Every structure is written in C-alpha cells, then in structure tokens.
Amino acid sequence: MKSITIKGSKRESVGKVATKAIRNAGQVPCVLYGGGEPLHFAAPELGFSKLVYTPNAHTVVIELNGGDQINAILQDIQFHPLTDKILHVDFYRLFNDKEISMNIPVKLEGAAPGVLIGGGVLIRNKRKLRIKALPKNLPDFIIANISELELGNKLYTSQLQTEDFTILHPDNTVVCQVRTSRASMQLEIDELDETTEGTEEGAESTEGGETP
C-alpha cells in the first residue's frame, strides 16, 4: 500500500489554550495511539489533503522534529460542522507483526454481461470493505471481477476472500449486483398492458358479433 508523509512537531502542552493557538496557526492537533503512551503532535493542515480528500486508502509515515519516523494509519478525523475545517486527527501506530483493521476501496474489473447484453443496471452496494491484515499485506484496493455477472446475479464478499487478508463482513454481504433497469421494467409492463388490452378487445368483439 502507498504511504503519505505527514510532517509534524511534538506538542508539549495539550490544553485548550494551546490547542486553539495551534489551529489559529494553520496547524492540526493530532494524537498517535498504540505502543504505550499517546503521542501528541501538530501538523500543517495542508499536509492532510492527499490523505483525507481522496477515495483511496493509504498508510502514513509521520515525520517528527528530531528525525523520528513512525508508520501509522488514519484512525479518526474530526471536522468543524460548518466550515469542514479539520479540527483533530487520531492515528494508530503500525507494527510489522500485528494485524490492523482498515477500510479498503473496491475496484471493479471486467464488464458484466447482464449490463452489456441483458440491459440491466450495475448496482454498487459496497464501495469500501473493512479488512484485517498485516501492514505488508494491506492492498491499495480490492478487485471485484464482474465479468460473469448475468442479469439478477450478485457478487458476495465470500467470493473476494484471499490468503493475504480477512474481510470483516459476513460472507453473504453483497458487494455489487446486476438488476433489471426501470426502463426495461416499464417496457415489460407496457407490453403486458397492450397484450391484455388486445385480449379484452377481442373478447368484446366476439361477444358483440352475430352468431353465424
């Protein structure tokens, strides 16, 4: 998995006054958990753009003043309810021998016959899946091959399991499916109505005609 570097500086004071001063200076108060006491630090808000405003998943390399480098993942982020300004970020330290849980985007591969030939619509039920894996096995994305999905078929999480990671969803969780489009459904209803009307008109003509 690709990593994004966040450069920050350790915080000596974590009170409200110090936190407010950090935000006024364009910095974001952060906390790193895992492996002992929480580590408080601050980092420039602009440095989070590639990490936060993206559908992709990344690990993080936190570079602190003094030369310390720590591998981590984004655990939680708080935004201002009105301005969407980043207020606080929590990270969790990565260890090479410990599995970590993370949301990974799903990437579709192939073309569904139910869409190309059957005129159906592809519905994406899960754009991200939560998995558990060692840091070295964290994928950039999970590939979901839809090349065998016919009209009415569904792709389940059980079909995406690999030895590298465990998907933390029930096996019957639907990732995507091909359903009949509304236009096709309406066309079938219209055709059925026309057939019914024709049958009724024929019956009326027979009833009103003279018997030979």
PyMOL commands that set and color helices and strands:
alter all, ss='L'
color gray80, all
select helices_A, chain A and resi 16-24+45-52+113-116+135-137+157-159+182-208
alter helices_A, ss='H'
color red, helices_A
select strands_A, chain A and resi 3-10+27-33+39-44+59-64+69-79+86-93+100-109+120-124+128-133+142-145+154-156+166-167+174-180
alter strands_A, ss='S'
color yellow, strands_A
deselect
rebuild
show_as cartoon
